């Protein structure tokens, strides 16, 4: 799971924020693809795998920013 230390906040955000839910789902989709490619179950070039991993990282960074903003707002 992406960012397990924020599991509770992620659960809340997936219900409350459609954009966050899309980011989270897309990240999980890319994670499965990269895992399958690394395991040889999905045949992708090294460049394609690299691009998927970069996209996944960008999504994770965006998700983390949303989580931290939400956490700060909840604590205020």
N, C-alpha and C positions, 0 to 999 in steps of 0.2 A: 504494500500500500504506500502511496505517495504521502510523505510527511506524517508518519504514524503518531508523532508527538502531538499532533493537532487533530486527532481522530474525532473528538467531540465537536469541535468547531467545524470540521469538514462536513460532518453529518448535518449540522444545522444549516450550513451554507448551501449544501446540495439541494435542500428543500426551499430555502428562502431566495436564492440567487440563481436564476436560470443561466446567466453567463458563466458563473462559477461551475455550475453543473456540467455545462458543455466543455469547459476547459478540463475539468476532472475526467470526464468520459473520454475525451480525445487523448489525454495523457495516458490513460489506461489502455486505450486501443494501440497507441504507438508503443507502449511498453510491451504489450503482447507481441507485436510485430518484431520488435528488436530482439526480444527473447527467443522467438521462434527462428528468426534469422541466425542468431548466434548458435542455436542448437542444430541448425541445418534443416529445420522443418519448413522454412520459407526461404526460397532462393532469391537473394538480393545481392547486388554488387556491394563492394565495400563502401563506395561513394553513397549509394542509396541508404545503407545502414547508418553511415555517418550523418547524413541529412536528417534521417528520422530521429537520431539521438539528439541532434541540435534542436530540432523542433520540440522534442519532448522536454528538453531542458528549459527552453523559452516558456513553455506552458507551465512548467513547475515553478519558474520564477514569478510568472504572472499570478498563479494560484497562491503562492506564498505571500505576495504583496496584498492580495485580497484578504487572506486569512489574518495577516497581521493588522490590517486596517480594521477589520471586523472585531478582532480581539480588543484593540485599543478602544473602539467605540463602545463595546460591551462593558469595559472596565471604567469608562468615564461616568 
